[in-house]
């Protein structure tokens, strides 16, 4: 057991892991492979990583000893039974936030493509990661199916590194709590203003740098 967390569970819609054109693997399968590789490089080799579709998700799998990574896209439906299980679990995590500081950071949302959170209010305040790109010509969101190259490095890999870092940071904070060390979170919080599209990359770089030095950056 590592800091009370035994595994990371990636949950997704079946449609989001259909084979990609020119590849025998789906988007989620590639995501799983890349995240696993990054965590191994961060010395979390003993941390179990599993993937599960919403159709096969069981309530018993959502325990205190997991970190949940939910992949979202328009394929996700509110009425889906698997999502209802997750929704109930997330609400429990949020309600226990006062007692267990930072517990909602065990629930992470990965946007495979642009996602409307309006019908999913319980997900709105969770850390989320946009693993898609914006077309420079049309300004429209575009799913990333080519995972290597300059554009993928800027849009996909940097966000994937952010996700890995946040998982590592949560495990580190959990470890310090278990050691009896306390952290004054307010003193380490910075508000970083939103910017236009032309400065998003620079803002992300600054945000990454602040977080690497232990600062909590708002808005999330």
N, C-alpha and C positions, 0 to 999 in steps of 0.2 A: 504494500500500500504506500502511495506517495502523497504525503501531506493530506491524507484522508480521501484523496481522489484516486480511483483505480482505473478509470477509463474515460475516453472521449467518445461520445456517440454522435455520429453524423446522421441526421435524419433528412429525408428528401422525398419528393414525389417521384413515382415510378417514371413519369414522362421526362423528368430532368436527368435521367441516366440512360436514355436511349443512345445507341451507337452514333457517334459523330461521323459525318461524311468524311471519308478518307482515313478513318481511325476505327479500329474494332472495339474501342472502349468508349463509354459515355462520359459526359461532363463531370458527373459526381465521382466516377471511378478515377478520373485523372486528378480531380481535386483531392481525393483521399490519398492518392499516391504522393502528390506533392507536399501535402500537409504532414504526412507521416515522415517524409524525408527531412523536412525542416525541423520537426520536433526531435528527430534522432540526432541531427547536427547540434541541437541545443541540449544534448545529453539527457533527453527524456526517453531513452530506449525502453525503459520498463513500463512506460505508460501505454496501456492497451488502447488501440484505436479501432473502432468498429463502425460499420455503415449499415443502416437499416432503412427500408422504405416505409412510408407512412402506412401502407397497407398491411405491413407485418409487425408494426410497433405494438408492444404490449405494455400495459400500465406498470407491470412489475419491473420493467427495465429502467424506469425513471426513478433513480434512487438518490440518496444524499452523496454518494461517492462518485458521481459522474459530472462531466462537463458536457453540456448539450450544444451542438452546432447544428442549427436548422437552416437548410438551404431553401430559399424562397424564390418563387417566380409566379407568373400568372397561373401556373398549374395548381398552385396551392388553393384549396377551397375551405372556407370556414366550416362547412358541414362535414368535412372529412373526419371520420372517427379517430384516425391517428392524430390529426391536428387537435381535436377536442381533448385528447389525453395530454398533449403538450400544453395546451392553453391552461388547463386546470393546474398542471404542475408549475407553470410559470407564475400563475397567480399566487400559489402557495409560497414560492420563492420570494416574490415581491412583498407579500404580507409579512414575511419573517425578516425583512430587510432591517428593521429597527433593532431587532435582537441580534442578528448576525450581519454585521456591516459588510457590504460588498458581495453578498451572496448572489445577487442577481447577475453578477459578472460571470456566473457559471452558465448563463444562457446567452449564446452568441448567434447572431443572424447573418447569414451570407446571402447576398443578393446575386443570383445567377444572371438575372437581367432586371430591368427596372420593375419595381414592385410597389403597389399601392397599399400603404399601411392602414388606410382609412377603416377597413373592415376588420382589422387585426390590432385593436388598441393595446392589447397586452404586450405586443412586440415593439411598440413605438419607442419605448424608453430603454431598450436593450442596445448594447453595442452592435452596430451593424457594419458590414463591409461590402462595398460595391465592386464586385468582381466582373464588371462589364465596362465597356468603353462608350464614349460619345463620338459619333461620326463628326469629323472636322468640317465636312461640307454641309450636311443636312442638320446637324445639331441633335440628331435622334440617337437614342441608346441602341447599342449593338452588342449582342452576345459574343463573348470571346471563345472561339473554337480552335484558334491557333495559339498555342501557349508559349511560343518562343519568338523572339524578335523585339524590336525597339518598343512598339506599341504595347505588347504584352508585358514587357518589363515595367512600363510606366503605370499601366492600369491594373494588371492582374497580379503580378508578382509582388509589387510593393504593398498592395492590400493584403495579400496572403502572408507577407512578413509581419504586417501589423497584427493580423489575427494570431499568428504564432507567438508574437511578443506579448499580446494580451493574455494568452493562456499561460505563458511563462510567468508573467507578472502576478497573475492570480495565485498560481502555485507558490510563488515566492512569498506573497503576503500571507497566505495560509500557513506557510512554514513559520513565519515570524510570529503569527498569533499563537501557534502551538508552542513556540519557545517562550511565550509570555512577553514578547516585545510589543509595544504599542506605537502607533504612528499618528502624528497630528496631521490629519488629511487636509485640513483647511490651509495650513501653511504651505502645502505643496500643490496648490491648485492654481491654474492659470486660465484666464479666459482668452481665447484666440478667436478674433473676429472672423466671420464668414467673408469670402471674397468672390469676385467674378470668375468666370470660366478661365480667363487668361492667367490667373494666379493660383489656381487650385493645386497644381503640382508643387509650387513653392510653399504654399500653406501646409501641404501634407508633409513636406520635408521638415519644416519648422516644428510641426506637431510631433513628428517622429523623434526629432532631436530632444524636445522637451520631455517626452515620455521616457526616452532612454536614460534621462537623468532623474527619473522617479517622480516627475510632475504629473498630476491629474489635469488633463486638458479639457476644457468645456468650450462650446457644447460638444457632446459626444457624437 
